């Protein structure tokens, strides 16, 4: 089975963090978002990963080579952002046989077992949401998906597609995408995967929905911090020695981080080589190599190699930023 990971988006909602790193490589609970996704997908024992990259795609290649060298990784570049279906179509030469597609801006916990034994042409992982209008949704009748709708205008159907799909035969999906693009049917200039799946459905394909128990978003600063809270409460907390300091769990402190004369936590991750000194930090992400001194900080994202010294309460600083107030 092949796994396709579309990663080409610009991540504009996560700026300034994504000026220097693509969104899948932002850290949450001590690990890049992409790393958490790969951990989840390992349960399905895929043969290879196909990563569709765009903005800063070379950093994704480097990450896979250094952190996951044993995985079979293939790369495709989406130079024009024409949507999800277009991104998948770029990888068409590898898409024969069973296919798992996962969008790497959300983390989920769901059943990935028995995919080849389900007897259907596809499985769509979903979660019921209060307001489905910004999602793709499925309409289910008698256990079967009867319709896919991208960004519905009403609240009638609330089974949102979380961004994870299994397709029994990838070539059927490629054919449906080509038919979709030939028709010119797009939304805002983008070809959506839900519309390609509807093409398959109209030709007789059978799809079922499989609900997930957990679906956490990583697409905005607020959502990223919420996802970190969940992860730290569910097995991703880690403490380390510190100097004259108090750790308020749950936290994730990486090896090589220095915590000195500070109170850190709850819901904080501190990356390798980062320094937190004479500060109080809560509900924040302090990335590798950052320096935080004389702070009372909360609800913050502190990028790699940031220098933050002086009195503030909440920041969102991208990599290599420097902030100094007049305070010592």
ZIMO-V576615 format. One record per residue. RES is the residue in three letters. PSI is psi in whole degrees, -180 to 180 (* if undefined). D_LAST is the distance of its C-alpha to the last C-alpha in whole Angstrom. Layout:
BEGIN
res=RES psi=PSI d_last=D_LAST
res=RES psi=PSI d_last=D_LAST
END
This chain:
BEGIN
res=UNK psi=136 d_last=57
res=UNK psi=148 d_last=54
res=UNK psi=128 d_last=51
res=UNK psi=128 d_last=50
res=UNK psi=98 d_last=46
res=UNK psi=121 d_last=45
res=UNK psi=17 d_last=42
res=UNK psi=-5 d_last=42
res=UNK psi=157 d_last=40
res=UNK psi=-17 d_last=37
res=UNK psi=40 d_last=35
res=UNK psi=-30 d_last=34
res=UNK psi=-13 d_last=33
res=UNK psi=10 d_last=30
res=UNK psi=147 d_last=29
res=UNK psi=-2 d_last=26
res=UNK psi=-36 d_last=27
res=UNK psi=9 d_last=30
res=UNK psi=-30 d_last=30
res=UNK psi=-13 d_last=29
res=UNK psi=143 d_last=31
res=UNK psi=154 d_last=34
res=UNK psi=-39 d_last=34
res=UNK psi=-15 d_last=36
res=UNK psi=5 d_last=33
res=UNK psi=145 d_last=30
res=UNK psi=142 d_last=29
res=UNK psi=126 d_last=30
res=UNK psi=42 d_last=30
res=UNK psi=9 d_last=29
res=UNK psi=146 d_last=32
res=UNK psi=151 d_last=33
res=UNK psi=-44 d_last=35
res=UNK psi=-38 d_last=38
res=UNK psi=-41 d_last=38
res=UNK psi=-41 d_last=38
res=UNK psi=-44 d_last=41
res=UNK psi=-37 d_last=43
res=UNK psi=-44 d_last=42
res=UNK psi=-43 d_last=44
res=UNK psi=-17 d_last=47
res=UNK psi=-26 d_last=48
res=UNK psi=-23 d_last=50
res=UNK psi=-4 d_last=52
res=UNK psi=56 d_last=53
res=UNK psi=154 d_last=53
res=UNK psi=-34 d_last=54
res=UNK psi=156 d_last=52
res=UNK psi=132 d_last=49
res=UNK psi=114 d_last=49
res=UNK psi=119 d_last=46
res=UNK psi=107 d_last=46
res=UNK psi=168 d_last=43
res=UNK psi=-105 d_last=42
res=UNK psi=121 d_last=38
res=UNK psi=36 d_last=37
res=UNK psi=-28 d_last=40
res=UNK psi=-30 d_last=39
res=UNK psi=-30 d_last=36
res=UNK psi=-42 d_last=38
res=UNK psi=-45 d_last=41
res=UNK psi=-41 d_last=38
res=UNK psi=-47 d_last=37
res=UNK psi=-38 d_last=41
res=UNK psi=-37 d_last=42
res=UNK psi=-38 d_last=39
res=UNK psi=-23 d_last=39
res=UNK psi=55 d_last=42
res=UNK psi=-21 d_last=44
res=UNK psi=-13 d_last=47
res=UNK psi=142 d_last=48
res=UNK psi=113 d_last=50
res=UNK psi=132 d_last=48
res=UNK psi=150 d_last=49
res=UNK psi=139 d_last=48
res=UNK psi=143 d_last=49
res=UNK psi=125 d_last=47
res=UNK psi=100 d_last=47
res=UNK psi=-29 d_last=47
res=UNK psi=128 d_last=48
res=UNK psi=84 d_last=46
res=UNK psi=18 d_last=50
res=UNK psi=173 d_last=49
res=UNK psi=-49 d_last=49
res=UNK psi=-40 d_last=53
res=UNK psi=-41 d_last=53
res=UNK psi=-44 d_last=50
res=UNK psi=-37 d_last=52
res=UNK psi=-31 d_last=55
res=UNK psi=-24 d_last=53
res=UNK psi=18 d_last=54
res=UNK psi=-29 d_last=57
res=UNK psi=-17 d_last=59
res=UNK psi=2 d_last=57
res=UNK psi=43 d_last=58
res=UNK psi=139 d_last=61
res=UNK psi=-167 d_last=62
res=UNK psi=145 d_last=59
res=UNK psi=133 d_last=56
res=UNK psi=127 d_last=53
res=UNK psi=128 d_last=50
res=UNK psi=127 d_last=47
res=UNK psi=131 d_last=44
res=UNK psi=50 d_last=41
res=UNK psi=6 d_last=39
res=UNK psi=152 d_last=40
res=UNK psi=141 d_last=40
res=UNK psi=160 d_last=43
res=UNK psi=115 d_last=45
res=UNK psi=173 d_last=49
res=UNK psi=115 d_last=52
res=UNK psi=15 d_last=53
res=UNK psi=157 d_last=56
res=UNK psi=33 d_last=59
res=UNK psi=-42 d_last=59
res=UNK psi=-8 d_last=62
res=UNK psi=5 d_last=64
res=UNK psi=-20 d_last=63
res=UNK psi=2 d_last=66
res=UNK psi=171 d_last=65
res=UNK psi=-16 d_last=63
res=UNK psi=156 d_last=60
res=UNK psi=134 d_last=57
res=UNK psi=122 d_last=55
res=UNK psi=133 d_last=52
res=UNK psi=166 d_last=51
res=UNK psi=137 d_last=49
res=UNK psi=134 d_last=50
res=UNK psi=155 d_last=47
res=UNK psi=-39 d_last=48
res=UNK psi=106 d_last=47
res=UNK psi=3 d_last=49
res=UNK psi=-16 d_last=49
res=UNK psi=9 d_last=46
res=UNK psi=170 d_last=47
res=UNK psi=142 d_last=51
res=UNK psi=164 d_last=53
res=UNK psi=147 d_last=56
res=UNK psi=124 d_last=59
res=UNK psi=130 d_last=61
res=UNK psi=128 d_last=65
res=UNK psi=39 d_last=67
res=UNK psi=-5 d_last=64
res=UNK psi=145 d_last=64
res=UNK psi=126 d_last=61
res=UNK psi=-14 d_last=64
res=UNK psi=143 d_last=61
res=UNK psi=136 d_last=58
res=UNK psi=126 d_last=56
res=UNK psi=121 d_last=53
res=UNK psi=69 d_last=51
res=UNK psi=156 d_last=53
res=UNK psi=-8 d_last=54
res=UNK psi=173 d_last=55
res=UNK psi=13 d_last=53
res=UNK psi=-43 d_last=57
res=UNK psi=129 d_last=56
res=UNK psi=13 d_last=53
res=UNK psi=95 d_last=53
res=UNK psi=140 d_last=50
res=UNK psi=125 d_last=50
res=UNK psi=-11 d_last=47
res=UNK psi=27 d_last=47
res=UNK psi=130 d_last=49
res=UNK psi=140 d_last=53
res=UNK psi=131 d_last=55
res=UNK psi=129 d_last=58
res=UNK psi=-41 d_last=62
res=UNK psi=108 d_last=63
res=UNK psi=-30 d_last=60
res=UNK psi=-30 d_last=63
res=UNK psi=-38 d_last=64
res=UNK psi=-42 d_last=60
res=UNK psi=-44 d_last=60
res=UNK psi=-41 d_last=63
res=UNK psi=-39 d_last=62
res=UNK psi=-42 d_last=59
res=UNK psi=-38 d_last=61
res=UNK psi=-40 d_last=64
res=UNK psi=-48 d_last=61
res=UNK psi=-34 d_last=59
res=UNK psi=-31 d_last=63
res=UNK psi=-18 d_last=63
res=UNK psi=10 d_last=60
res=UNK psi=108 d_last=59
res=UNK psi=172 d_last=55
res=UNK psi=114 d_last=53
res=UNK psi=31 d_last=50
res=UNK psi=8 d_last=52
res=UNK psi=142 d_last=51
res=UNK psi=120 d_last=53
res=UNK psi=145 d_last=52
res=UNK psi=-37 d_last=53
res=UNK psi=-37 d_last=55
res=UNK psi=-36 d_last=57
res=UNK psi=-39 d_last=58
res=UNK psi=-34 d_last=59
res=UNK psi=-37 d_last=61
res=UNK psi=-45 d_last=63
res=UNK psi=-43 d_last=64
res=UNK psi=-43 d_last=64
res=UNK psi=-23 d_last=67
res=UNK psi=5 d_last=69
res=UNK psi=2 d_last=69
res=UNK psi=150 d_last=66
res=UNK psi=125 d_last=65
res=UNK psi=146 d_last=62
res=UNK psi=155 d_last=60
res=UNK psi=140 d_last=57
res=UNK psi=113 d_last=55
res=UNK psi=153 d_last=52
res=UNK psi=153 d_last=49
res=UNK psi=-26 d_last=47
res=UNK psi=135 d_last=44
res=UNK psi=109 d_last=42
res=UNK psi=134 d_last=39
res=UNK psi=149 d_last=37
res=UNK psi=25 d_last=35
res=UNK psi=-13 d_last=35
res=UNK psi=161 d_last=32
res=UNK psi=-43 d_last=28
res=UNK psi=-42 d_last=30
res=UNK psi=-37 d_last=33
res=UNK psi=-42 d_last=31
res=UNK psi=-37 d_last=29
res=UNK psi=-42 d_last=32
res=UNK psi=-40 d_last=33
res=UNK psi=-41 d_last=31
res=UNK psi=-45 d_last=31
res=UNK psi=-48 d_last=35
res=UNK psi=-41 d_last=35
res=UNK psi=-28 d_last=32
res=UNK psi=-10 d_last=35
res=UNK psi=58 d_last=38
res=UNK psi=0 d_last=37
res=UNK psi=11 d_last=34
res=UNK psi=150 d_last=32
res=UNK psi=127 d_last=31
res=UNK psi=163 d_last=28
res=UNK psi=161 d_last=27
res=UNK psi=146 d_last=26
res=UNK psi=169 d_last=22
res=UNK psi=117 d_last=20
res=UNK psi=45 d_last=19
res=UNK psi=167 d_last=19
res=UNK psi=128 d_last=22
res=UNK psi=126 d_last=24
res=UNK psi=106 d_last=25
res=UNK psi=157 d_last=28
res=UNK psi=144 d_last=29
res=UNK psi=165 d_last=27
res=UNK psi=110 d_last=28
res=UNK psi=118 d_last=25
res=UNK psi=158 d_last=27
res=UNK psi=138 d_last=28
res=UNK psi=-6 d_last=25
res=UNK psi=148 d_last=22
res=UNK psi=120 d_last=19
res=UNK psi=118 d_last=18
res=UNK psi=125 d_last=16
res=UNK psi=50 d_last=15
res=UNK psi=164 d_last=15
res=UNK psi=119 d_last=18
res=UNK psi=122 d_last=20
res=UNK psi=170 d_last=23
res=UNK psi=170 d_last=25
res=UNK psi=52 d_last=27
res=UNK psi=139 d_last=24
res=UNK psi=139 d_last=25
res=UNK psi=124 d_last=22
res=UNK psi=172 d_last=24
res=UNK psi=131 d_last=25
res=UNK psi=-2 d_last=22
res=UNK psi=155 d_last=19
res=UNK psi=125 d_last=16
res=UNK psi=116 d_last=15
res=UNK psi=135 d_last=12
res=UNK psi=47 d_last=11
res=UNK psi=163 d_last=12
res=UNK psi=119 d_last=15
res=UNK psi=128 d_last=17
res=UNK psi=148 d_last=21
res=UNK psi=55 d_last=24
res=UNK psi=163 d_last=22
res=UNK psi=119 d_last=23
res=UNK psi=111 d_last=20
res=UNK psi=174 d_last=23
res=UNK psi=135 d_last=23
res=UNK psi=-2 d_last=21
res=UNK psi=153 d_last=18
res=UNK psi=122 d_last=14
res=UNK psi=116 d_last=12
res=UNK psi=142 d_last=9
res=UNK psi=53 d_last=7
res=UNK psi=150 d_last=10
res=UNK psi=101 d_last=13
res=UNK psi=136 d_last=16
res=UNK psi=160 d_last=20
res=UNK psi=48 d_last=23
res=UNK psi=152 d_last=21
res=UNK psi=118 d_last=22
res=UNK psi=110 d_last=19
res=UNK psi=178 d_last=22
res=UNK psi=138 d_last=22
res=UNK psi=20 d_last=20
res=UNK psi=143 d_last=17
res=UNK psi=114 d_last=14
res=UNK psi=107 d_last=12
res=UNK psi=127 d_last=8
res=UNK psi=-176 d_last=7
res=UNK psi=113 d_last=9
res=UNK psi=175 d_last=13
res=UNK psi=-30 d_last=16
res=UNK psi=132 d_last=18
res=UNK psi=160 d_last=18
res=UNK psi=91 d_last=21
res=UNK psi=126 d_last=20
res=UNK psi=174 d_last=23
res=UNK psi=141 d_last=23
res=UNK psi=12 d_last=21
res=UNK psi=156 d_last=18
res=UNK psi=128 d_last=15
res=UNK psi=126 d_last=12
res=UNK psi=128 d_last=9
res=UNK psi=-176 d_last=8
res=UNK psi=-2 d_last=7
res=UNK psi=157 d_last=4
res=UNK psi=* d_last=0
END
